[in-house]
Every structure is written in structure tokens, then in C-alpha cells.
């Protein structure tokens, strides 16, 4: 895991600087919706909502705190049981943004994430939690002086990934 963080930090630091999306001290909030893909017990995809708070560290690097939770989906029906999954995550990421133009940028994030997976079945119910590394890639589109739209794909672990779209407001 430490090798992954080190390699990612080196790769991210070698990108050329682009137009800034956040300077030191700049802050932003992002509300987002998405789909979480859960590869457990053939569960249906989960609909998620989330909130991000970000703080500018340098011209292209920010720190983000992120919370996501499922609002629907996650039903499963296997031979021995049926029920529903729900998931929530809490994460801290280092984020790098590289501008391609004044209106489009790439977002790469890497950090630590805590997840809790609840399985509520007719026969058996269980809650599991895990903390580990997570990362993602996305694209941002500037739509106003303080507004951008971001779409990103995040890998939580091998059997949990999600795609989301959000509105990013800088203040």
C-alpha cells in the first residue's frame, strides 16, 4: 500500500502545471449524485449522494474530505437469502487538477477511505467495515466563475467502485 501511495505521489508531481482551479486557502463544496457498483452477492447497483469539502494547498493541489451514502438500490436475491445492501464512506484525499483548456481539467485523487457495508437480509444481517487506500480519476468542466461540474470514477476496493457527477462551488 505504501508503494502505491509513493508511486502515485511521484506520478502526480510530474504533471506540468496548468490553469489553477484552486489557490492556497481557496475553499469549495461539492454536492454529487452517482451509482455505486457493488460486486457482492450479485447485488443491484446502488444510488448514492455525497458531499465534498475542499481546501486549496497549491495552485493545482487540494485536500478533500468526502462523505457518500446510498439512498436506494442494493437489492440481492441468492439461493439462501435475499435482502438489501447499503454503504456509506468517509474519505480524505489529496487531489491534483491539470487543466487542458480554460474550461476542461483532469482530476486525480488518492487517499484513505473508511467504508461501512450493511447487509440486511431476511435470514442473516451483517455490518462490516474497512479502512484502506482509495483513488479516482475525473474530468471537470468550468460553467461559471465559481462553478464547475465534475464527473469522476472512484475505486474503493476491488468489489466496490462508483461513478458520480457533482456541482462544485468555490468560495
Secondary structure, DSSP 8 states (H G I E B T S, - for coil): -HHHHHHHHHHHHTS---S-S--TT-EEEEEEEEEEEE-STT---EEEEEEEEEEE-SSSEEEEEEEEEEEEE-EEEETTEEEEEEEEEEEEEEEEEEESSSSEEEEEEEEEEEEEEEEEESS-EEEEEEEEEEEEEEEEEE-SSSEEEEEEEEEEETTEEEEEEEEEEE-
